[in-house]
């Protein structure tokens, strides 16, 4: 008779307790800091065009982050979040997917979005919430989404995408699709109830989802050591019956290979997999955060020596796939292109007020129409307080 507890029973005759550190998961690393491979290690199969596309996407995001944080400080946008130090985790993992695989992100995965083909103009339109923004100006900056490239719109509440990814992947399985869903989240989100519900759901239903945890050391100002006791996040997956792998999140080749293998496993075995990428958030949590209040400059500088772009660039140079002089020229040109796109996007009008209630239901409800009309009347009564919207009421 089957045991309804679903536990594997091994009998002992003296009491034994299993300690918190009984499971230690090693970290996959392929690239050394000088761009060379570790002894005896072969790189993943990666063609030149893909390798350079990964690099271009990482550089693009680094330069975009640099420019847009400055724009926030100038008061041109309200909010921004960088992925400084985590570019390898987000870009290389996206590169290992099929373009039809769904991506559900948290809010620091703009590198994956760029690799998928999100244009500079689309980035800017979203950040300025203008009338050409795909989200119609309804979201905070950095809350991207694009149906055409299978990138689910980002939500502000932490961890909501985790059970959603389990459900989406299960639906892919029921439809017999040969695609998976990759779900990004930080180690801080793994402290949310949605993390546990999502992983357990995926494990029980055998949903082909890849949970990708960016363990960057801090949940805003809270270090991982104050969030949990145990061997990172990967060991939690094992507790739910999910296979897991830990990888150096600043190593492009290791992240690419780990994600490629995770996708293969998820689809061939029709089960969930968890990838934990260990990197470091070199920047602030967001433009509203000051990390000097909770960590030292010495700590940051120590991690800065493992800069993912610098390490990968050295490897590309060693392969003869990157020309140093041409790379510098391209970076300078991209900086100028980003600045010009910024100036253009901030001149585009905001969405018309009526779009505020469109697409919520098939047809706006009487309640929504009434609220919209009340809002218009309020703006007409106080036009000086709403200079942008006052001329776009009809």
C-alpha positions as CSV (number, residue, x, y, z in Angstrom):
1,X,0.0,0.0,0.0
2,X,1.3,3.5,-0.9
3,X,2.3,5.8,1.9
4,X,-0.1,8.8,1.8
5,X,2.6,11.0,3.4
6,X,4.6,10.8,0.1
7,X,7.8,10.6,2.3
8,X,10.7,8.3,1.6
9,X,10.9,6.1,4.7
10,X,14.4,4.9,5.7
11,X,14.3,3.2,9.1
12,X,16.8,3.9,11.8
13,X,16.8,2.8,15.4
14,X,18.3,5.8,17.1
15,X,17.1,9.4,16.9
16,X,18.9,11.4,14.3
17,X,18.4,15.1,13.3
18,X,19.4,16.5,10.0
19,X,21.2,19.9,10.4
20,X,20.5,23.1,8.5
21,X,23.8,22.8,6.6
22,X,23.5,19.1,5.6
23,X,23.0,20.2,2.0
24,X,25.7,22.4,0.4
25,X,25.3,23.3,-3.3
26,X,28.4,24.1,-5.2
27,X,28.7,27.2,-7.5
28,X,29.4,26.7,-11.2
29,X,32.1,29.0,-12.5
30,X,33.7,28.9,-16.0
31,X,35.4,32.2,-16.4
32,X,38.2,33.6,-14.2
33,X,38.4,37.3,-13.5
34,X,41.1,37.7,-16.2
35,X,38.8,36.3,-18.8
36,X,40.5,33.0,-19.1
37,X,38.8,29.7,-18.5
38,X,39.3,27.7,-15.4
39,X,41.7,24.8,-15.9
40,X,40.2,21.8,-17.6
41,X,36.9,23.6,-18.3
42,X,35.4,23.9,-21.7
43,X,33.2,26.8,-22.6
44,X,29.6,26.2,-23.7
45,X,28.8,26.1,-27.4
46,X,28.3,29.7,-28.2
47,X,28.6,31.1,-31.7
48,X,30.2,34.5,-32.3
49,X,27.0,36.3,-33.2
50,X,25.2,35.2,-30.0
51,X,28.3,36.0,-27.9
52,X,28.5,39.5,-29.3
53,X,24.8,40.1,-29.0
54,X,25.1,39.2,-25.3
55,X,27.9,41.7,-24.9
56,X,26.1,44.4,-26.8
57,X,23.0,44.0,-24.6
58,X,25.1,44.1,-21.4
59,X,26.9,47.3,-22.5
60,X,23.6,48.9,-23.7
61,X,22.0,48.3,-20.3
62,X,25.0,49.6,-18.4
63,X,25.0,52.8,-20.4
64,X,21.2,53.2,-20.3
65,X,21.3,52.7,-16.5
66,X,24.0,55.3,-16.2
67,X,22.1,57.9,-18.2
68,X,18.7,57.3,-16.7
69,X,19.8,57.4,-13.1
70,X,21.3,60.8,-14.0
71,X,18.0,61.8,-15.6
72,X,16.1,60.8,-12.4
73,X,18.5,63.0,-10.4
74,X,17.8,65.9,-12.8
75,X,14.0,65.4,-12.1
76,X,13.3,64.3,-15.7
77,X,11.8,60.9,-14.6
78,X,10.4,60.0,-11.2
79,X,12.2,56.7,-10.4
80,X,14.8,54.3,-11.7
81,X,16.4,51.0,-10.9
82,X,19.8,49.9,-12.2
83,X,21.0,46.3,-12.7
84,X,24.6,47.3,-12.2
85,X,26.7,44.2,-11.5
86,X,23.9,41.8,-12.5
87,X,24.0,42.2,-16.3
88,X,25.4,38.7,-16.9
89,X,22.7,37.1,-14.9
90,X,19.9,38.7,-16.8
91,X,21.3,38.8,-20.3
92,X,23.0,35.5,-20.5
93,X,20.0,33.6,-19.0
94,X,17.7,35.2,-21.6
95,X,20.2,34.2,-24.4
96,X,19.8,30.6,-23.4
97,X,16.1,30.6,-24.0
98,X,14.0,30.2,-27.1
99,X,12.5,33.5,-28.2
100,X,9.0,32.1,-27.6
101,X,9.6,31.1,-24.0
102,X,7.7,33.4,-21.6
103,X,9.7,35.7,-19.3
104,X,8.2,36.9,-16.0
105,X,10.5,39.4,-14.4
106,X,10.8,41.3,-11.1
107,X,12.2,44.8,-11.8
108,X,15.9,44.5,-12.5
109,X,15.9,42.4,-15.7
110,X,16.0,45.0,-18.4
111,X,19.0,43.2,-19.9
112,X,16.7,40.2,-20.8
113,X,14.3,42.6,-22.3
114,X,17.0,44.2,-24.4
115,X,18.3,40.9,-25.6
116,X,14.8,40.0,-26.7
117,X,14.7,43.1,-28.9
118,X,13.1,45.8,-26.9
119,X,14.2,49.0,-28.7
120,X,15.8,52.1,-27.2
121,X,12.7,54.1,-28.2
122,X,10.5,51.6,-26.4
123,X,12.6,51.8,-23.2
124,X,12.4,55.6,-23.3
125,X,8.7,55.8,-24.0
126,X,8.0,53.6,-20.9
127,X,10.4,55.5,-18.7
128,X,8.7,58.8,-19.6
129,X,5.1,57.4,-19.6
130,X,4.3,59.2,-22.8
131,X,1.5,58.4,-25.3
132,X,3.7,55.9,-27.1
133,X,4.4,53.8,-24.0
134,X,3.0,50.3,-24.5
135,X,1.6,50.5,-21.0
136,X,-0.2,53.8,-21.8
137,X,1.6,55.6,-19.0
138,X,-0.1,53.6,-16.2
139,X,3.1,52.1,-14.7
140,X,6.0,53.4,-12.7
141,X,9.3,53.7,-14.7
142,X,11.1,50.4,-15.2
143,X,7.9,48.4,-15.1
144,X,8.3,47.1,-18.7
145,X,6.2,44.6,-20.6
146,X,5.9,43.6,-24.3
147,X,3.5,41.0,-25.6
148,X,5.4,40.7,-29.0
149,X,8.6,39.4,-27.4
150,X,6.9,37.3,-24.6
151,X,7.9,39.5,-21.7
152,X,5.1,39.7,-19.1
153,X,4.4,43.2,-17.7
154,X,6.2,43.8,-14.4
155,X,4.2,44.3,-11.2
156,X,5.4,46.3,-8.2
157,X,4.3,43.9,-5.5
158,X,7.2,41.6,-4.6
159,X,6.9,38.0,-5.7
160,X,3.6,38.0,-7.5
161,X,5.1,36.7,-10.7
162,X,6.3,33.4,-9.0
163,X,3.0,31.6,-8.7
164,X,1.9,33.2,-11.9
165,X,4.9,31.6,-13.7
166,X,4.0,28.2,-12.2
167,X,0.5,28.5,-13.6
168,X,1.6,29.8,-17.0
169,X,4.1,27.0,-17.4
170,X,1.5,24.4,-16.3
171,X,-0.8,25.8,-19.0
172,X,2.1,25.4,-21.6
173,X,2.4,21.8,-20.5
174,X,-1.4,21.2,-20.9
175,X,-1.3,22.7,-24.3
176,X,1.5,20.5,-25.3
177,X,3.8,23.4,-26.1
178,X,7.6,22.9,-26.5
179,X,8.3,26.1,-24.5
180,X,9.0,27.0,-20.9
181,X,8.6,30.0,-18.6
182,X,11.5,31.6,-16.9
183,X,10.7,33.6,-13.7
184,X,13.2,36.1,-12.3
185,X,13.2,37.2,-8.7
186,X,15.6,38.3,-6.0
187,X,16.6,36.5,-2.8
188,X,14.5,39.0,-0.9
189,X,11.4,37.8,-2.8
190,X,12.2,34.3,-1.7
191,X,11.1,35.5,1.8
192,X,7.6,36.1,0.5
193,X,4.8,33.6,0.8
194,X,4.3,33.6,-3.0
195,X,7.8,32.0,-3.4
196,X,6.8,29.0,-1.3
197,X,3.3,28.7,-2.9
198,X,4.7,29.0,-6.4
199,X,7.5,26.4,-5.9
200,X,5.2,23.9,-4.3
201,X,2.6,24.4,-6.9
202,X,5.2,23.9,-9.7
203,X,6.6,20.8,-8.0
204,X,3.3,19.1,-7.4
205,X,2.0,19.9,-10.9
206,X,5.3,19.2,-12.6
207,X,5.2,22.5,-14.4
208,X,8.2,23.1,-16.8
209,X,9.2,26.5,-15.2
210,X,12.6,27.8,-14.6
211,X,12.9,29.8,-11.3
212,X,15.8,32.1,-11.7
213,X,16.9,33.7,-8.3
214,X,19.2,36.6,-8.5
215,X,20.9,36.4,-5.1
216,X,22.6,39.8,-5.0
217,X,23.2,39.9,-1.2
218,X,20.6,42.5,-0.2
219,X,16.8,43.0,-0.1
220,X,17.0,46.8,-0.2
221,X,19.0,47.4,3.0
222,X,18.6,43.9,4.6
223,X,21.6,41.6,4.0
224,X,20.9,37.9,3.2
225,X,22.4,37.0,6.6
226,X,19.5,38.7,8.3
227,X,16.9,37.3,5.9
228,X,17.5,33.5,6.3
229,X,19.8,30.9,7.7
230,X,20.8,28.1,5.4
231,X,22.8,27.6,2.2
232,X,21.3,30.3,0.0
233,X,18.1,29.8,-1.9
234,X,18.9,26.7,-4.1
235,X,18.6,24.3,-1.1
236,X,15.0,25.4,-0.6
237,X,14.1,24.1,-4.1
238,X,15.5,20.7,-3.2
239,X,13.2,20.7,-0.1
240,X,10.3,21.1,-2.5
241,X,11.5,18.3,-4.7
242,X,12.9,20.6,-7.4
243,X,16.3,20.2,-9.0
244,X,18.6,23.2,-8.5
245,X,21.9,24.6,-9.6
246,X,23.9,27.5,-8.3
247,X,26.0,29.6,-10.6
248,X,28.4,32.6,-10.4
249,X,26.0,35.3,-11.5
250,X,28.9,37.5,-12.8
251,X,30.1,34.8,-15.2
252,X,28.3,35.0,-18.6
253,X,29.4,31.6,-19.7
254,X,28.4,29.9,-16.5
255,X,25.0,31.6,-16.4
256,X,24.3,30.7,-20.1
257,X,25.2,27.1,-19.6
258,X,23.3,26.7,-16.4
259,X,20.2,28.2,-17.9
260,X,20.5,26.2,-21.1
261,X,20.7,22.9,-19.1
262,X,17.9,24.0,-16.9
263,X,15.7,24.6,-19.9
264,X,16.6,21.3,-21.4
265,X,15.8,19.5,-18.1
266,X,12.5,21.4,-17.6
267,X,11.2,20.5,-21.1
268,X,12.6,16.9,-21.3
269,X,11.5,15.9,-17.8
270,X,8.5,18.3,-17.7
271,X,9.3,19.5,-14.3
272,X,10.5,22.8,-12.6
273,X,14.1,23.7,-12.1
274,X,15.7,26.5,-10.0
275,X,18.8,28.4,-10.9
276,X,20.4,30.6,-8.2
277,X,22.8,33.2,-9.5
278,X,25.2,34.7,-7.0
279,X,26.2,38.2,-8.0
280,X,26.3,41.6,-6.2
281,X,24.1,44.6,-6.6
282,X,26.8,47.2,-7.2
283,X,24.4,50.1,-7.3
284,X,21.7,51.2,-5.0
285,X,18.5,49.3,-4.7
286,X,16.7,52.1,-6.6
287,X,17.0,55.8,-7.1
288,X,15.3,56.2,-3.7
289,X,18.0,54.3,-1.8
290,X,21.4,55.2,-0.3
291,X,23.5,52.0,0.2
292,X,26.2,53.9,2.1
293,X,23.8,53.6,5.1
294,X,24.1,49.8,5.3
295,X,27.2,48.7,3.6
296,X,30.8,49.8,3.3
297,X,32.7,51.2,0.3
298,X,35.3,48.6,0.9
299,X,32.7,45.8,0.5
300,X,31.5,47.3,-2.8
301,X,35.0,47.8,-4.2
302,X,35.8,44.1,-3.4
303,X,32.9,43.0,-5.6
304,X,33.6,45.6,-8.3
305,X,36.7,43.6,-9.2
306,X,34.3,40.9,-10.4
307,X,32.5,43.2,-12.8
308,X,30.7,40.9,-15.3
309,X,31.1,43.1,-18.3
310,X,34.8,43.5,-17.8
311,X,35.4,39.8,-17.3
312,X,33.3,38.8,-20.4
313,X,35.0,41.5,-22.5
314,X,38.4,40.0,-21.7
315,X,37.2,36.6,-22.9
316,X,35.8,38.1,-26.1
317,X,39.1,39.8,-26.8
318,X,41.0,36.6,-26.2
319,X,38.7,34.9,-28.7
320,X,39.4,37.5,-31.3
321,X,35.7,38.3,-31.5
322,X,36.0,41.9,-30.2
323,X,38.1,44.8,-31.5
324,X,39.1,47.1,-28.7
325,X,39.2,50.3,-30.7
326,X,35.9,49.6,-32.5
327,X,34.3,48.7,-29.2
328,X,35.1,52.1,-27.7
329,X,33.8,53.9,-30.7
330,X,30.6,51.9,-30.6
331,X,30.1,52.7,-26.8
332,X,30.7,56.4,-27.4
333,X,28.1,56.4,-30.3
334,X,25.6,54.5,-28.1
335,X,25.9,57.1,-25.3
336,X,25.0,59.8,-27.8
337,X,22.1,57.7,-29.2
338,X,20.7,57.2,-25.7
339,X,20.9,60.9,-24.9
340,X,19.1,61.8,-28.1
341,X,16.4,59.2,-27.5
342,X,15.9,60.6,-24.0
343,X,15.4,64.1,-25.3
344,X,13.0,62.9,-28.0
345,X,10.9,60.8,-25.6
346,X,10.4,63.6,-23.0
347,X,8.9,65.8,-25.7
348,X,6.2,63.3,-26.6
349,X,2.8,64.2,-24.9
350,X,1.4,62.1,-22.1
351,X,-1.5,59.7,-23.0
352,X,-4.9,61.2,-23.3
353,X,-6.9,60.9,-20.1
354,X,-9.6,58.6,-21.7
355,X,-6.9,55.9,-22.1
356,X,-6.9,55.6,-18.3
357,X,-9.9,53.4,-18.4
358,X,-9.5,51.7,-21.7
359,X,-8.5,48.0,-21.8
360,X,-9.5,47.5,-18.2
361,X,-12.7,45.8,-19.3
362,X,-14.0,45.0,-22.9
363,X,-16.1,48.1,-22.4
364,X,-15.6,50.7,-19.6
365,X,-18.2,50.2,-16.9
366,X,-20.6,53.0,-15.8
367,X,-18.6,53.3,-12.6
368,X,-15.4,53.9,-14.4
369,X,-17.0,56.4,-16.8
370,X,-18.4,58.3,-13.8
371,X,-15.0,58.4,-12.1
372,X,-13.3,59.6,-15.3
373,X,-15.8,62.4,-15.7
374,X,-15.3,63.4,-12.1
375,X,-11.6,63.5,-12.7
376,X,-12.0,65.7,-15.8
377,X,-14.2,68.1,-13.9
378,X,-11.6,68.3,-11.2
379,X,-8.9,69.1,-13.7
380,X,-11.1,71.7,-15.4
381,X,-11.7,73.4,-12.0
382,X,-7.9,73.5,-11.2
383,X,-6.1,73.6,-14.6
384,X,-3.0,75.3,-13.2
385,X,-2.3,72.2,-11.0
386,X,-2.5,69.9,-14.0
387,X,-0.7,71.6,-16.8
388,X,0.1,68.5,-18.7
389,X,-3.3,66.9,-18.6
390,X,-5.5,70.0,-18.9
391,X,-5.2,70.2,-22.7
392,X,-5.7,66.5,-23.2
393,X,-9.1,65.9,-21.6
394,X,-11.0,65.1,-24.8
